[in-house]
Amino acid sequence: MQKNLSPEPAIRQEPLEAANSFNADKVHMRPQPAAHPLDLRHLRLPKDLTTRLSDGLIPALLLLALTLMMDMLIQPIHTTANREGLLIYLSLVLAMGVFALEKSTHSRGTESPRAIAGMVAGQFFWHSLYIIQLLGGINLDAQGTLLILVLITLVGTTLWKPVLPLGVKFFLLTFMASWVNRFFINHSVEQSAGIDLYAGLFYATGFFALVGLVFAIAYLILRAEFKVQRLWAALGIWQAALVTLIVLLKIFI
């Protein structure tokens, strides 16, 4: 009995295994649905679009207006009141910078006011440094400016996560971005005059700044869910818009 029954399970499993493999092949042989191309009509804008735009664009526009206003005040003050007028202007700007920086380090309140205070402080402190350079006749060459920027960047990145609070992070980035913009104005604009290579690099910088502006606005609309993220986007919008404006003024004026 055992000899007659022992081969039966193996004989019965063979057709089952063949049927399973055939069914599996049929499953794999079924035509897969074609991938549909990306349909932009299904791209949904966030419900808080107005809030995102106001949280990101308004600080960026205020920073841009503050930068242009303080730059345009230097020459009239120097013309009408000479060095004494610039010293008084420097004292006012430096006092406002210290006040804003002190506000950016407060632990009370929400993060957004501290971040905005840090951005304003960075702009005021950079403008104070620029006035000091004018009063002292300090004119750093391109290599010296780049070395100082690299030094400050290394110190800032080392202290970024373990030491610096949020407001000071915004202060540092705004200060560095303002310095980079001034370096761009002083050197790129002067070197682009009459030299085809520098002129091409100058206009290419404006094009990349315009692309960066578009990406910063897209990030603000589509990805910036929190208010602090929108303020980071505001820094990018301000920086890209300022460089783009410099290039446009050079082209049309």
FENWOTA-V126474 format. One record per residue. N is the residue number from 1. RES is the residue in three letters. NEAR is the number of other C-alpha atoms within 10 Angstrom. Layout:
{{N	RES	NEAR} {N	RES	NEAR}}
This chain:
{{1	MET	5} {2	GLN	6} {3	LYS	7} {4	ASN	7} {5	LEU	8} {6	SER	10} {7	PRO	10} {8	GLU	10} {9	PRO	9} {10	ALA	9} {11	ILE	10} {12	ARG	10} {13	GLN	11} {14	GLU	11} {15	PRO	11} {16	LEU	11} {17	GLU	11} {18	ALA	11} {19	ALA	12} {20	ASN	12} {21	SER	12} {22	PHE	12} {23	ASN	12} {24	ALA	11} {25	ASP	11} {26	LYS	11} {27	VAL	10} {28	HIS	10} {29	MET	9} {30	ARG	8} {31	PRO	8} {32	GLN	7} {33	PRO	6} {34	ALA	6} {35	ALA	6} {36	HIS	6} {37	PRO	6} {38	LEU	8} {39	ASP	7} {40	LEU	7} {41	ARG	6} {42	HIS	7} {43	LEU	9} {44	ARG	8} {45	LEU	9} {46	PRO	13} {47	LYS	8} {48	ASP	10} {49	LEU	13} {50	THR	10} {51	THR	14} {52	ARG	24} {53	LEU	16} {54	SER	12} {55	ASP	21} {56	GLY	27} {57	LEU	21} {58	ILE	14} {59	PRO	22} {60	ALA	24} {61	LEU	17} {62	LEU	14} {63	LEU	23} {64	LEU	17} {65	ALA	14} {66	LEU	15} {67	THR	18} {68	LEU	12} {69	MET	11} {70	MET	15} {71	ASP	13} {72	MET	11} {73	LEU	12} {74	ILE	17} {75	GLN	13} {76	PRO	12} {77	ILE	17} {78	HIS	16} {79	THR	11} {80	THR	11} {81	ALA	13} {82	ASN	12} {83	ARG	14} {84	GLU	13} {85	GLY	16} {86	LEU	23} {87	LEU	17} {88	ILE	13} {89	TYR	19} {90	LEU	22} {91	SER	13} {92	LEU	13} {93	VAL	21} {94	LEU	19} {95	ALA	16} {96	MET	16} {97	GLY	24} {98	VAL	15} {99	PHE	14} {100	ALA	23} {101	LEU	25} {102	GLU	16} {103	LYS	19} {104	SER	28} {105	THR	17} {106	HIS	14} {107	SER	12} {108	ARG	10} {109	GLY	8} {110	THR	9} {111	GLU	16} {112	SER	18} {113	PRO	16} {114	ARG	26} {115	ALA	25} {116	ILE	22} {117	ALA	23} {118	GLY	29} {119	MET	29} {120	VAL	26} {121	ALA	31} {122	GLY	28} {123	GLN	26} {124	PHE	29} {125	PHE	25} {126	TRP	22} {127	HIS	24} {128	SER	20} {129	LEU	15} {130	TYR	18} {131	ILE	20} {132	ILE	15} {133	GLN	13} {134	LEU	14} {135	LEU	15} {136	GLY	9} {137	GLY	9} {138	ILE	11} {139	ASN	10} {140	LEU	12} {141	ASP	11} {142	ALA	12} {143	GLN	9} {144	GLY	11} {145	THR	15} {146	LEU	14} {147	LEU	11} {148	ILE	12} {149	LEU	14} {150	VAL	12} {151	LEU	11} {152	ILE	14} {153	THR	16} {154	LEU	12} {155	VAL	10} {156	GLY	16} {157	THR	12} {158	THR	12} {159	LEU	13} {160	TRP	16} {161	LYS	11} {162	PRO	8} {163	VAL	11} {164	LEU	16} {165	PRO	19} {166	LEU	19} {167	GLY	27} {168	VAL	23} {169	LYS	22} {170	PHE	25} {171	PHE	28} {172	LEU	22} {173	LEU	19} {174	THR	26} {175	PHE	22} {176	MET	18} {177	ALA	19} {178	SER	22} {179	TRP	19} {180	VAL	17} {181	ASN	15} {182	ARG	16} {183	PHE	17} {184	PHE	17} {185	ILE	15} {186	ASN	13} {187	HIS	12} {188	SER	17} {189	VAL	16} {190	GLU	13} {191	GLN	15} {192	SER	17} {193	ALA	11} {194	GLY	9} {195	ILE	10} {196	ASP	11} {197	LEU	10} {198	TYR	16} {199	ALA	17} {200	GLY	12} {201	LEU	13} {202	PHE	20} {203	TYR	18} {204	ALA	13} {205	THR	18} {206	GLY	21} {207	PHE	16} {208	PHE	14} {209	ALA	22} {210	LEU	19} {211	VAL	13} {212	GLY	18} {213	LEU	23} {214	VAL	15} {215	PHE	16} {216	ALA	22} {217	ILE	21} {218	ALA	13} {219	TYR	15} {220	LEU	27} {221	ILE	21} {222	LEU	14} {223	ARG	14} {224	ALA	19} {225	GLU	14} {226	PHE	11} {227	LYS	16} {228	VAL	18} {229	GLN	17} {230	ARG	27} {231	LEU	25} {232	TRP	18} {233	ALA	27} {234	ALA	26} {235	LEU	24} {236	GLY	23} {237	ILE	27} {238	TRP	25} {239	GLN	23} {240	ALA	24} {241	ALA	20} {242	LEU	25} {243	VAL	23} {244	THR	22} {245	LEU	15} {246	ILE	16} {247	VAL	20} {248	LEU	13} {249	LEU	10} {250	LYS	13} {251	ILE	9} {252	PHE	6} {253	ILE	6}}
